[in-house]
């Protein structure tokens, strides 16, 4: 057994010297791979942080745009309501003016009818006046003729 342990030791020392450069290369390769993984992780963490920063900036920009658009919508809604009020008032005024025009046209027709009836009444009164004047003149003439006849008879 002593020989076996000694043989293993000799084999281990021989292997260690043969494997030492490979082991060193392996350790260097492992360190380079670890460094590469660290570099990749740094790049990925940088990209992640960049994406988070960009997202935060976009969120701020979005919130500002949303607030600006909400304010603009509010302003336009106010303008729309004002214009709607003006429109409704204009429609009401137009309807009032149209009704006034109808009422005025009816009143003008009434006045024309009154003028025609007054003109007819004046013509009728003129005829009656002429008739009355004729009767009056006839009566006066008859009266003078009667007075003349009475004087002749006297």
Backbone as a printed PyTorch tensor [residue, N CA C, xyz], in Angstrom:
tensor([[[   0.7820,   -1.1660,    0.0000],
         [   0.0000,    0.0000,    0.0000],
         [   0.8490,    1.2680,    0.0000]],

        [[   1.9760,    1.1200,    0.5850],
         [   2.8640,    2.2530,    0.5980],
         [   3.2640,    2.6130,   -0.8240]],

        [[   3.3790,    1.5650,   -1.6190],
         [   3.7950,    1.8300,   -2.9880],
         [   2.6750,    2.4850,   -3.7810]],

        [[   1.4670,    2.1120,   -3.4590],
         [   0.3310,    2.6710,   -4.1770],
         [   0.1770,    4.1530,   -3.8480]],

        [[   0.3240,    4.4770,   -2.6150],
         [   0.1770,    5.8880,   -2.2150],
         [   1.3200,    6.6790,   -2.8340]],

        [[   2.5030,    6.1220,   -2.8230],
         [   3.6460,    6.8100,   -3.3920],
         [   3.4470,    6.9810,   -4.8910]],

        [[   2.9130,    5.9300,   -5.5360],
         [   2.6810,    6.0100,   -6.9620],
         [   1.6570,    7.1060,   -7.2730]],

        [[   0.6110,    7.1860,   -6.4960],
         [  -0.4310,    8.1970,   -6.7240],
         [   0.1660,    9.5850,   -6.5040]],

        [[   1.0290,    9.6930,   -5.5090],
         [   1.6430,   10.9860,   -5.2530],
         [   2.5300,   11.3960,   -6.4280]],

        [[   3.2970,   10.4500,   -6.9260],
         [   4.1770,   10.7400,   -8.0450],
         [   3.3240,   11.1010,   -9.2520]],

        [[   2.2830,   10.3590,   -9.4150],
         [   1.3890,   10.6300,  -10.5420],
         [   0.7310,   11.9970,  -10.3870]],

        [[   0.3590,   12.3390,   -9.1910],
         [  -0.2660,   13.6300,   -8.9410],
         [   0.7080,   14.7570,   -9.1990]],

        [[   1.9860,   14.5950,   -8.7730],
         [   2.9750,   15.6490,   -8.9850],
         [   3.2510,   15.7750,  -10.4710]],

        [[   3.3570,   14.6320,  -11.1450],
         [   3.6200,   14.6760,  -12.5720],
         [   2.4540,   15.3150,  -13.3150]],

        [[   1.2770,   14.9390,  -12.9210],
         [   0.0830,   15.5340,  -13.5520],
         [  -0.0080,   17.0190,  -13.2470]],

        [[   0.3800,   17.3910,  -12.0490],
         [   0.2960,   18.7970,  -11.6670],
         [   1.2340,   19.6150,  -12.5230]],

        [[   2.4290,   19.0790,  -12.7940],
         [   3.3450,   19.8380,  -13.6180],
         [   2.8990,   19.8450,  -15.0650]],

        [[   2.3040,   18.7590,  -15.5180],
         [   1.8240,   18.7180,  -16.8880],
         [   0.5480,   19.5470,  -17.0370]],

        [[  -0.2790,   19.4840,  -16.0120],
         [  -1.5530,   20.1950,  -16.0900],
         [  -1.4420,   21.6430,  -15.6410]],

        [[  -0.3670,   22.0100,  -15.0380],
         [  -0.2470,   23.3580,  -14.5030],
         [  -0.4110,   24.4260,  -15.5760]],

        [[   0.2470,   24.3400,  -16.7450],
         [   0.0000,   25.3740,  -17.7480],
         [  -1.4370,   25.3200,  -18.2620]],

        [[  -1.9890,   24.1560,  -18.4120],
         [  -3.3870,   24.0570,  -18.8540],
         [  -4.3180,   24.5830,  -17.7720]],

        [[  -3.9650,   24.2760,  -16.5450],
         [  -4.7870,   24.7520,  -15.4380],
         [  -4.7250,   26.2740,  -15.3540]],

        [[  -3.5610,   26.8170,  -15.5700],
         [  -3.3990,   28.2710,  -15.5550],
         [  -4.1890,   28.8880,  -16.7020]],

        [[  -4.0830,   28.2540,  -17.8760],
         [  -4.8680,   28.7510,  -19.0190],
         [  -6.3690,   28.6490,  -18.7250]],

        [[  -6.7390,   27.5270,  -18.1220],
         [  -8.1570,   27.3560,  -17.7760],
         [  -8.6080,   28.4390,  -16.7930]],

        [[  -7.7860,   28.7140,  -15.8060],
         [  -8.1410,   29.7420,  -14.8290],
         [  -8.2020,   31.1180,  -15.4850]],

        [[  -7.2490,   31.3750,  -16.4130],
         [  -7.2710,   32.6510,  -17.1270],
         [  -8.5110,   32.7480,  -18.0210]],

        [[  -8.8240,   31.6390,  -18.6780],
         [ -10.0160,   31.6140,  -19.5290],
         [ -11.2680,   31.8340,  -18.6990]],

        [[ -11.2910,   31.1950,  -17.5110],
         [ -12.4450,   31.3760,  -16.6260],
         [ -12.5450,   32.8310,  -16.1800]],

        [[ -11.3830,   33.4490,  -15.8620],
         [ -11.3820,   34.8540,  -15.4390],
         [ -11.8250,   35.7530,  -16.5820]],

        [[ -11.3590,   35.4790,  -17.8160],
         [ -11.7660,   36.2720,  -18.9830],
         [ -13.2660,   36.1050,  -19.2440]],

        [[ -13.7490,   34.8510,  -19.0810],
         [ -15.1900,   34.6300,  -19.2760],
         [ -15.9800,   35.3850,  -18.2150]],

        [[ -15.4780,   35.3540,  -16.9790],
         [ -16.1490,   36.1110,  -15.9050],
         [ -16.1350,   37.6000,  -16.1930]],

        [[ -14.9840,   38.1040,  -16.6840],
         [ -14.8860,   39.5230,  -17.0430],
         [ -15.8410,   39.8490,  -18.1940]],

        [[ -15.9190,   38.9420,  -19.1870],
         [ -16.8260,   39.1620,  -20.3180],
         [ -18.2720,   39.1710,  -19.8340]],

        [[ -18.6140,   38.2450,  -18.9390],
         [ -19.9750,   38.2120,  -18.3980],
         [ -20.2480,   39.4840,  -17.6160]],

        [[ -19.2350,   39.9380,  -16.8230],
         [ -19.4120,   41.1920,  -16.0840],
         [ -19.6030,   42.3710,  -17.0420]],

        [[ -18.8100,   42.4010,  -18.1250],
         [ -18.9370,   43.4800,  -19.1190],
         [ -20.3210,   43.4440,  -19.7640]],

        [[ -20.7710,   42.2440,  -20.1320],
         [ -22.1000,   42.1170,  -20.7360],
         [ -23.1740,   42.5490,  -19.7400]],

        [[ -23.0160,   42.1390,  -18.4870],
         [ -23.9930,   42.5330,  -17.4610],
         [ -23.9850,   44.0460,  -17.2620]],

        [[ -22.7820,   44.6570,  -17.2930],
         [ -22.7030,   46.1160,  -17.1850],
         [ -23.4160,   46.7820,  -18.3580]],

        [[ -23.1790,   46.2660,  -19.5770],
         [ -23.8480,   46.8190,  -20.7690],
         [ -25.3560,   46.6480,  -20.6410]],

        [[ -25.7940,   45.4570,  -20.2260],
         [ -27.2300,   45.2110,  -20.0850],
         [ -27.8380,   46.0960,  -18.9950]],

        [[ -27.1200,   46.2290,  -17.8650],
         [ -27.6200,   47.1150,  -16.8080],
         [ -27.6730,   48.5580,  -17.2820]],

        [[ -26.6560,   48.9560,  -18.0770],
         [ -26.6670,   50.3150,  -18.6500],
         [ -27.8430,   50.5060,  -19.5890]],

        [[ -28.0780,   49.5070,  -20.4530],
         [ -29.2200,   49.5830,  -21.3680],
         [ -30.5300,   49.6120,  -20.6110]],

        [[ -30.6100,   48.7900,  -19.5440],
         [ -31.8340,   48.7590,  -18.7420],
         [ -32.0580,   50.1120,  -18.0910]],

        [[ -30.9990,   50.6820,  -17.5180],
         [ -31.1300,   51.9920,  -16.8750],
         [ -31.4680,   53.0610,  -17.9050]],

        [[ -30.8400,   52.9670,  -19.0880],
         [ -31.1410,   53.9100,  -20.1670],
         [ -32.6090,   53.8100,  -20.5680]],

        [[ -33.1060,   52.5740,  -20.6840],
         [ -34.5180,   52.3730,  -21.0470],
         [ -35.4300,   52.9120,  -19.9460]],

        [[ -35.0460,   52.6850,  -18.6820],
         [ -35.8640,   53.2100,  -17.5730],
         [ -35.8450,   54.7320,  -17.5550]],

        [[ -34.6720,   55.3270,  -17.8110],
         [ -34.5840,   56.7950,  -17.8640],
         [ -35.4100,   57.3540,  -19.0140]],

        [[ -35.2970,   56.6790,  -20.1700],
         [ -36.0660,   57.1280,  -21.3370],
         [ -37.5600,   56.9800,  -21.0710]],

        [[ -37.9370,   55.8930,  -20.4210],
         [ -39.3510,   55.6760,  -20.0930],
         [ -39.8390,   56.7570,  -19.1340]],

        [[ -39.0200,   57.0950,  -18.1290],
         [ -39.3970,   58.1430,  -17.1870],
         [ -39.5480,   59.4840,  -17.9080]],

        [[ -38.6090,   59.7840,  -18.8280],
         [ -38.6960,   61.0320,  -19.6000],
         [ -39.9420,   61.0320,  -20.4730]],

        [[ -40.2270,   59.8880,  -21.1040],
         [ -41.4320,   59.8010,  -21.9380],
         [ -42.6990,   59.9160,  -21.0970]],

        [[ -42.7000,   59.3470,  -19.9010],
         [ -43.8630,   59.4760,  -19.0160],
         [ -44.0900,   60.9360,  -18.6450]],

        [[ -42.9960,   61.6380,  -18.3230],
         [ -43.1130,   63.0630,  -17.9860],
         [ -43.6270,   63.8350,  -19.1920]],

        [[ -43.0610,   63.5520,  -20.3650],
         [ -43.4930,   64.2230,  -21.5920],
         [ -44.9590,   63.9020,  -21.8840]],

        [[ -45.3340,   62.6410,  -21.6990],
         [ -46.7320,   62.2390,  -21.9250],
         [ -47.6650,   62.9600,  -20.9720]],

        [[ -47.2720,   63.0300,  -19.6890],
         [ -48.1210,   63.7220,  -18.7160],
         [ -48.2570,   65.2030,  -19.0490]],

        [[ -47.1470,   65.8210,  -19.4920],
         [ -47.2110,   67.2330,  -19.8820],
         [ -48.1130,   67.4120,  -21.0990]],

        [[ -47.9500,   66.5370,  -22.0920],
         [ -48.7940,   66.6170,  -23.3000],
         [ -50.2540,   66.3850,  -22.9440]],

        [[ -50.5010,   65.4120,  -22.0800],
         [ -51.8800,   65.1180,  -21.6880],
         [ -52.4990,   66.3080,  -20.9690]],

        [[ -51.7290,   66.9490,  -20.0900],
         [ -52.2370,   68.1360,  -19.3890],
         [ -52.4890,   69.2770,  -20.3690]],

        [[ -51.5720,   69.4640,  -21.3230],
         [ -51.7470,   70.5240,  -22.3240],
         [ -52.9780,   70.2410,  -23.1940]],

        [[ -53.1390,   68.9750,  -23.5960],
         [ -54.2980,   68.6340,  -24.4190],
         [ -55.5900,   68.7760,  -23.6220]],

        [[ -55.5620,   68.3980,  -22.3550],
         [ -56.7670,   68.5450,  -21.5270],
         [ -57.1230,   70.0240,  -21.3790]],

        [[ -56.1120,   70.8670,  -21.2050],
         [ -56.3680,   72.3100,  -21.1100],
         [ -56.9180,   72.8360,  -22.4330]],

        [[ -56.3390,   72.3860,  -23.5400],
         [ -56.8120,   72.8270,  -24.8680],
         [ -58.2480,   72.3710,  -25.1020]],

        [[ -58.5390,   71.1280,  -24.7060],
         [ -59.9130,   70.6200,  -24.8490],
         [ -60.8630,   71.4470,  -23.9950]],

        [[ -60.4270,   71.7940,  -22.7800],
         [ -61.2610,   72.6380,  -21.9240],
         [ -61.5160,   73.9990,  -22.5520]],

        [[ -60.4490,   74.6000,  -23.1200],
         [ -60.6130,   75.8950,  -23.7880],
         [ -61.5630,   75.7840,  -24.9750]],

        [[ -61.3710,   74.7450,  -25.7770],
         [ -62.2380,   74.5620,  -26.9530],
         [ -63.6790,   74.2570,  -26.5450]],

        [[ -63.8500,   73.5390,  -25.4360],
         [ -65.2020,   73.2710,  -24.9350],
         [ -65.8640,   74.5690,  -24.5010]],

        [[ -65.1040,   75.4300,  -23.8350],
         [ -65.6400,   76.7300,  -23.4270],
         [ -66.0360,   77.5500,  -24.6560]],

        [[ -65.1770,   77.5530,  -25.6580],
         [ -65.4840,   78.2860,  -26.8970],
         [ -66.7220,   77.7000,  -27.5580]],

        [[ -66.8070,   76.3500,  -27.5810],
         [ -67.9640,   75.6990,  -28.1960],
         [ -69.2440,   76.0810,  -27.4530]],

        [[ -69.1940,   76.0780,  -26.1220],
         [ -70.3820,   76.4370,  -25.3450],
         [ -70.7660,   77.8900,  -25.5640]],

        [[ -69.7650,   78.7670,  -25.6460],
         [ -70.0410,   80.1830,  -25.9240],
         [ -70.6780,   80.3330,  -27.3020]],

        [[ -70.0970,   79.6600,  -28.2880],
         [ -70.6520,   79.7230,  -29.6500],
         [ -72.0600,   79.1370,  -29.6920]],

        [[ -72.2950,   78.0580,  -28.9280],
         [ -73.6300,   77.4540,  -28.8840],
         [ -74.6300,   78.4530,  -28.3010]],

        [[ -74.2180,   79.1660,  -27.2440],
         [ -75.0880,   80.1750,  -26.6480],
         [ -75.3950,   81.2990,  -27.6290]],

        [[ -74.3580,   81.7540,  -28.3390],
         [ -74.5530,   82.8100,  -29.3490],
         [ -75.4820,   82.3040,  -30.4400]],

        [[ -75.2660,   81.0610,  -30.8720],
         [ -76.1050,   80.4740,  -31.9270],
         [ -77.5520,   80.3890,  -31.4610]],

        [[ -77.7670,   79.8890,  -30.2480],
         [ -79.1360,   79.7660,  -29.7340],
         [ -79.8030,   81.1310,  -29.6070]],

        [[ -79.0410,   82.1300,  -29.1270],
         [ -79.5850,   83.4830,  -28.9990],
         [ -79.9130,   84.0530,  -30.3790]],

        [[ -79.0660,   83.7800,  -31.3560],
         [ -79.3010,   84.2740,  -32.7150],
         [ -80.5410,   83.6180,  -33.3130]],

        [[ -80.6980,   82.3190,  -33.0950],
         [ -81.8790,   81.6110,  -33.6030],
         [ -83.1400,   82.1800,  -32.9470]],

        [[ -83.0860,   82.3880,  -31.6280],
         [ -84.2440,   82.9450,  -30.9220],
         [ -84.5620,   84.3400,  -31.4420]],

        [[ -83.5210,   85.1650,  -31.6790],
         [ -83.7380,   86.5100,  -32.1950],
         [ -84.3160,   86.4640,  -33.6090]],

        [[ -83.8100,   85.5450,  -34.4390],
         [ -84.3370,   85.4200,  -35.8010],
         [ -85.8060,   85.0240,  -35.7720]],

        [[ -86.1490,   84.0740,  -34.9090],
         [ -87.5490,   83.6600,  -34.8010],
         [ -88.4170,   84.8230,  -34.3150]],

        [[ -87.8880,   85.6210,  -33.3640],
         [ -88.6230,   86.7920,  -32.8750],
         [ -88.8350,   87.7990,  -33.9990]],

        [[ -87.7670,   88.0450,  -34.7770],
         [ -87.8710,   89.0130,  -35.8810],
         [ -88.8440,   88.5080,  -36.9420]],

        [[ -88.7980,   87.2130,  -37.2480],
         [ -89.7400,   86.6500,  -38.2200],
         [ -91.1760,   86.8130,  -37.7320]],

        [[ -91.4060,   86.5620,  -36.4370],
         [ -92.7540,   86.7370,  -35.8780],
         [ -93.1690,   88.2020,  -35.9220]],

        [[ -92.2350,   89.1040,  -35.6280],
         [ -92.5300,   90.5380,  -35.7170],
         [ -92.8550,   90.9340,  -37.1580]],

        [[ -92.1480,   90.3210,  -38.1330],
         [ -92.4320,   90.6280,  -39.5350],
         [ -93.8410,   90.1560,  -39.8980]],

        [[ -94.2210,   88.9760,  -39.4290],
         [ -95.5710,   88.4630,  -39.6970],
         [ -96.6020,   89.3800,  -39.0490]],

        [[ -96.3510,   89.7510,  -37.7790],
         [ -97.2900,   90.6450,  -37.0820],
         [ -97.3900,   91.9920,  -37.7840]],

        [[ -96.2540,   92.5260,  -38.2380],
         [ -96.2520,   93.8150,  -38.9330],
         [ -96.9990,   93.7080,  -40.2640]],

        [[ -96.7720,   92.6190,  -41.0000],
         [ -97.4840,   92.4320,  -42.2720],
         [ -98.9840,   92.3430,  -42.0190]],

        [[ -99.3860,   91.6280,  -40.9760],
         [-100.8120,   91.5460,  -40.6360],
         [-101.3630,   92.9180,  -40.2580]],

        [[-100.5840,   93.6980,  -39.4980],
         [-101.0360,   95.0250,  -39.0840],
         [-101.1390,   95.9530,  -40.2930]],

        [[-100.1680,   95.8320,  -41.2140],
         [-100.2270,   96.6570,  -42.4370],
         [-101.4570,   96.2790,  -43.2520]],

        [[-101.7580,   94.9880,  -43.3760],
         [-102.9700,   94.5630,  -44.0790],
         [-104.2110,   95.1340,  -43.3820]],

        [[-104.2130,   95.0970,  -42.0530],
         [-105.3400,   95.6570,  -41.2960],
         [-105.4770,   97.1570,  -41.5760]],

        [[-104.3320,   97.8760,  -41.5920],
         [-104.3670,   99.3250,  -41.8350],
         [-104.8600,   99.6140,  -43.2520]],

        [[-104.3960,   98.8290,  -44.2320],
         [-104.8880,   99.0260,  -45.6120],
         [-106.4000,   98.7850,  -45.6710]],

        [[-106.8500,   97.7450,  -44.9950],
         [-108.2960,   97.4900,  -44.9550],
         [-109.0440,   98.6520,  -44.3020]],

        [[-108.4630,   99.2010,  -43.2180],
         [-109.1010,  100.3570,  -42.5550],
         [-109.1500,  101.5460,  -43.4930]],

        [[-108.0190,  101.7810,  -44.2070],
         [-108.0120,  102.8910,  -45.1600],
         [-109.0860,  102.7120,  -46.2250]],

        [[-109.2100,  101.5010,  -46.7350],
         [-110.2260,  101.2370,  -47.7600],
         [-111.6300,  101.4210,  -47.1930]],

        [[-111.8370,  100.9200,  -45.9630],
         [-113.1840,  101.0880,  -45.3850],
         [-113.4650,  102.5590,  -45.0720]],

        [[-112.4510,  103.2880,  -44.6290],
         [-112.6410,  104.7210,  -44.3630],
         [-112.8950,  105.4630,  -45.6660]],

        [[-112.1450,  105.0990,  -46.7140],
         [-112.3590,  105.7490,  -48.0200],
         [-113.7660,  105.4560,  -48.5170]],

        [[-114.2390,  104.2150,  -48.3480],
         [-115.6080,  103.8860,  -48.7660],
         [-116.6130,  104.6680,  -47.9260]],

        [[-116.3650,  104.7560,  -46.6120],
         [-117.2600,  105.5100,  -45.7270],
         [-117.2690,  106.9890,  -46.0900]],

        [[-116.0910,  107.5490,  -46.4180],
         [-116.0210,  108.9600,  -46.8200],
         [-116.8000,  109.1630,  -48.1150]],

        [[-116.6360,  108.2170,  -49.0540],
         [-117.3690,  108.3420,  -50.3180],
         [-118.8700,  108.2520,  -50.0660]],

        [[-119.2560,  107.3230,  -49.1970],
         [-120.6790,  107.1870,  -48.8710],
         [-121.1920,  108.4490,  -48.1770]],

        [[-120.4280,  108.9630,  -47.2410],
         [-120.8380,  110.1990,  -46.5620],
         [-120.8700,  111.3700,  -47.5270]],

        [[-119.9250,  111.3700,  -48.4720],
         [-119.9150,  112.4360,  -49.4720],
         [-121.1920,  112.3680,  -50.3110]],

        [[-121.5480,  111.1240,  -50.6930],
         [-122.7880,  110.9680,  -51.4500],
         [-123.9690,  111.4230,  -50.6160]],

        [[-123.9970,  110.9980,  -49.3470],
         [-125.1140,  111.4060,  -48.4800],
         [-125.1000,  112.9140,  -48.2620]],

        [[-123.9090,  113.4700,  -48.1390],
         [-123.8020,  114.9170,  -47.9420],
         [-124.3110,  115.6510,  -49.1770]],

        [[-123.9210,  115.1160,  -50.3380],
         [-124.4000,  115.7340,  -51.5700],
         [-125.9290,  115.6410,  -51.6480]],

        [[-126.4250,  114.4600,  -51.2950],
         [-127.8780,  114.2890,  -51.2980],
         [-128.5250,  115.2270,  -50.2780]],

        [[-127.9130,  115.3010,  -49.0890],
         [-128.4760,  116.1700,  -48.0450],
         [-128.3780,  117.6250,  -48.4680]],

        [[-127.2440,  117.9930,  -49.0780],
         [-127.0900,  119.3700,  -49.5460],
         [-128.1110,  119.6640,  -50.6390]],

        [[-128.2990,  118.7030,  -51.5140],
         [-129.2790,  118.8980,  -52.5920],
         [-130.6770,  119.0690,  -52.0160]],

        [[-130.9870,  118.2440,  -51.0290],
         [-132.3050,  118.3580,  -50.3850],
         [-132.4290,  119.7040,  -49.6840]],

        [[-131.2990,  120.0870,  -48.9900],
         [-131.3330,  121.3660,  -48.2800],
         [-131.5260,  122.5200,  -49.2640]],

        [[-130.7580,  122.4800,  -50.3620],
         [-130.8810,  123.5500,  -51.3610],
         [-132.2760,  123.5270,  -51.9670]],

        [[-132.7690,  122.3160,  -52.2170],
         [-134.1240,  122.2100,  -52.7860],
         [-135.1380,  122.7800,  -51.8070]],

        [[-135.0370,  122.4860,  -50.5530],
         [-135.9650,  122.9730,  -49.5310],
         [-135.8590,  124.4990,  -49.4060]],

        [[-134.5640,  124.9610,  -49.4410],
         [-134.3990,  126.4240,  -49.3640],
         [-135.0510,  127.0910,  -50.5670]],

        [[-134.8870,  126.5490,  -51.7440],
         [-135.4890,  127.1120,  -52.9420],
         [-137.0010,  127.0720,  -52.8370]],

        [[-137.4910,  125.9530,  -52.3570],
         [-138.9370,  125.8440,  -52.1800],
         [-139.4220,  126.8690,  -51.1490]],

        [[-138.6000,  127.0480,  -50.1060],
         [-138.9700,  128.0080,  -49.0770],
         [-138.9890,  129.4160,  -49.6770]],

        [[-137.9230,  129.7650,  -50.4490],
         [-137.9270,  131.0890,  -51.0830],
         [-139.0730,  131.2400,  -52.0730]],

        [[-139.3640,  130.1730,  -52.7870],
         [-140.4900,  130.2360,  -53.7160],
         [-141.7990,  130.4090,  -52.9500]],

        [[-141.8700,  129.7420,  -51.7980],
         [-143.0830,  129.8920,  -50.9760],
         [-143.1640,  131.3120,  -50.4480]],

        [[-142.0420,  131.8790,  -50.0180],
         [-142.0530,  133.2640,  -49.5270],
         [-142.4110,  134.2130,  -50.6720]],

        [[-141.8770,  133.9500,  -51.8430],
         [-142.2070,  134.7940,  -52.9900],
         [-143.6990,  134.6830,  -53.3220]],

        [[-144.2210,  133.4770,  -53.2300],
         [-145.6420,  133.2780,  -53.5140],
         [-146.4590,  133.9920,  -52.4580]],

        [[-146.0380,  133.9620,  -51.2010],
         [-146.7800,  134.6350,  -50.1110],
         [-146.7220,  136.1420,  -50.3570]],

        [[-145.6320,  136.6670,  -50.7630],
         [-145.5300,  138.0900,  -51.0040],
         [-146.3870,  138.4880,  -52.2150]],

        [[-146.4370,  137.6260,  -53.1760],
         [-147.2710,  137.9010,  -54.3210],
         [-148.7300,  137.8790,  -53.8960]],

        [[-148.9960,  137.0220,  -53.0410],
         [-150.3700,  136.9290,  -52.5760],
         [-150.6840,  138.0900,  -51.6490]],

        [[-149.8580,  138.7050,  -51.0880],
         [-150.1470,  139.7940,  -50.1970],
         [-150.4320,  140.9720,  -50.9720]]])
